[in-house]
Amino acid sequence: MRLSRYFLPTLKETPSDAQIVSHKLMLRAGLIKQEAAGIYAWLPLGLKVLKKIEQIVREEMNRAGAVEILMPTLQLADLWRESGRYDDYGQEMLRITDRHKRDLLYGPTAEEVVTDIFRAFVRSYRDLPMNLYNIQWKFRDEVRPRFGVMRGREFLMKDAYSFDIDEASARKAYNRMFVAYLNLFERMGLKAVPMRADTGPIGGDLSHEFIILADTGESQVFCHKDLVEMGAPGPDVDWDNLEGHVEKRTALYAATEEMHDQARFERETSTDQRLSARGIEVGHIFYFGEKYSRPMKAMITGPDGVERPAQMGSYGVGVSRLLGAIIEASHDDKGIIWPESVAPFDLALINLRPGDEACDAACEKAYAALQAAGRDVLYDETDDRPGAKFARTELVGIPWSMVVGPKGLAEGNVELRNRRTGETSTAAFDSVLDGLIKG
Amino acid sequence: MRLSRYFLPTLKETPSDAQIVSHKLMLRAGLIKQEAAGIYAWLPLGLKVLKKIEQIVREEMNRAGAVEILMPTLQLADLWRESGRYDDYGQEMLRITDRHKRDLLYGPTAEEVVTDIFRAFVRSYRDLPMNLYNIQWKFRDEVRPRFGVMRGREFLMKDAYSFDIDEASARKAYNRMFVAYLNLFERMGLKAVPMRADTGPIGGDLSHEFIILADTGESQVFCHKDLVEMGAPGPDVDWDNLEGHVEKRTALYAATEEMHDQARFERETSTDQRLSARGIEVGHIFYFGEKYSRPMKAMITGPDGVERPAQMGSYGVGVSRLLGAIIEASHDDKGIIWPESVAPFDLALINLRPGDEACDAACEKAYAALQAAGRDVLYDETDDRPGAKFARTELVGIPWSMVVGPKGLAEGNVELRNRRTGETSTAAFDSVLDGLIKG
């Protein structure tokens, strides 16, 4: 993409209403624009990152055997009356009346809708296990939206729902999501720690939150230090036998504030193993059994011919919130440092003197070769000063820059910059280009 | 995808509430499930087609120089008060009040929001031309939703918005979208005819609808027959000089019912050139100049230093509606016939006797080889009868089937079926597989 034809409105000043670093940087780097309290438009660069995160989530859900559907944003209130949650949910639910005076709502979650889909088509244990997920906009009418996309009102969520014939099978489904979550967060460069959590309005008795540690986290969390550095199991696991991977983690103490038991924490960890920190929730999984299937009559006939309510769980990832969480975990005083897996562009190509014949020719050659190799390049061919170009590239956090200037080029050289380390090196045009083409 | 692990709930009976063939087939083939009047959940197969259509639209927008953003589904009523449309829009606008009694609405279109984004960041002619588009869910509270996704309430729309410094440049932007639309509909196997159209609540004085001819179309259209078979210009055009491609088409008579002038029609066409048919609108483009930029003060400074309102146009494609339109244009009495570019799977692999060692081995080999070659395969390894398998594959419209049965395999042969032509041929396993791998 040629920058002069792109829409990348970076800001020089930090907007005064942003309190945390991710919100400030998302506004300054031109990722989002607020349209109402807690409601954002996604500008081109922000949307690219959002789509990359979404795609990682999708791939890991598919790998774990979940099947993608798409549920509507608006739902019938009557479904929530069936489950009994309509009156319970409170003011965070955005209630809507259509022209025929029918009660709708903007879905804050979709247990009722997915149960309605399931009961319409599935009757037999032979069709199970089943896990249906979707990545769709949700709305929660927060009383005080803040922190940008971290606590917005309209937000993008991946929500998966598992259906099983019995509890043993449902726990396998829970474990598949548990491991899929470890894997997908790791692919985004995040260290997410699973912690026993309160089930809140979703219900059930088994639940884990996946927490990123960050000073600006919304809540206090407590865990065994080893959990932070324990990598993810990776994709090459036996997806039907994950107990070992799950137990290895759940054996260590980890709890959110609501579930924390200080005496137990001190009993189960030594002083130097004890970590208390602020945390950001990026995922939340629940096993709640028959909470929705029983009142909504999502019944399954087992091999014994007996009908019983499906055993269900639900599994959320805050897709739009993850942009904020990743920035909280990965930035410096110059701006965002995107992990390569979610970076909006693979690299920036910076022409220090557009109009100079040699610079233009070298840049066009590099741009064409990199694009042909499938690399996604932001080519800065604007008339801005070099300092402004470097500052912008650093602010928006593109992992690599290839810098082409007249002096270096006279000797056949260009500069390569790494955003994360700040390292720069000068080398021959062809060798830098080859390296970037190979990724 | 192994069918036994997928969620493909096809129906034997045609639902009684569906009136047109696309709606019937979308329900029967398990593409959608109604959740409320005019509000649908997208089941796995329907979502795959929706994503393919969306991606074609995206690629052709990008090719034409438009830049993707994403605007929220909910919008501030105050923005619509600025443009003067809030009171005009009528009951099709779903009006919402949040917990703080602030007026919101579910966007039926986004001229106001995009103008708000534009005016926040763009001041100079140097940043123009600019075209921002998004693919997002919209809501129009139709008094009588019907025909499935063809006239739903919650629907997926691609809407693009162009900003230019003067009318000449804005007309070039209009022409780029005009040609992009011809190209993108052709990629989906559709013959879309551009027709002079009424501008309705969007406003302006220049507008074309892109119309698919189908017996079940919602309105009567009138056009010169040559327009139907005229083919799209394709991607290799001079995107800054498209007048010829546009004029070649607009020179021929084509009008929707609201704009039709029978006397002129008869004057400009001979009897055998005259076509009057039912049509389905799949795209609509508008040039409306300063209608939004003037009241909302989206001002641009020109090279002369003088400020003026941006010249704007907007360009819609009904992405979810296109599934219905494509099915109306491409089906037979057995079911849907997807054009290959939007088919949910490239091919079906049908195992006629799962459990038979030779059949299973051949199918597994073919499945692995096809997947490795990047082909998206639906592998039917269920215990259903062969007749049920064929009927299902035909109903859901997968372009090709490779059929593996014990009799053929004993002689080293498999069968290849083409959904569109109905042709079947028997040939050696390896040669059929090679042909499918090559596409």
Interface residues (C-beta under 8 A of the other chain):
Chain A: R5 Y6 F7 P9 G30 K33 E35 A36 A37 I39 Y40 A41 W42 L43 P44 L47 L50 G65 V67 E68 I69 L70 M71 P72 T73 L74 Q75 L76 Q91 L94 I96 D98 R99 H100 R102 L104 Y106 V113 D116 I117 A120 F121 V122 M130 L132 W137 F139 D141 V143 R153 E154
Chain B: R5 Y6 F7 P9 G30 K33 E35 A36 A37 I39 Y40 A41 W42 L43 P44 L47 L50 G65 V67 E68 I69 L70 M71 P72 T73 L74 Q75 L76 Q91 L94 I96 D98 R99 R102 L104 Y106 V113 D116 I117 A120 F121 V122 M130 L132 W137 F139 D141 V143 R153 E154
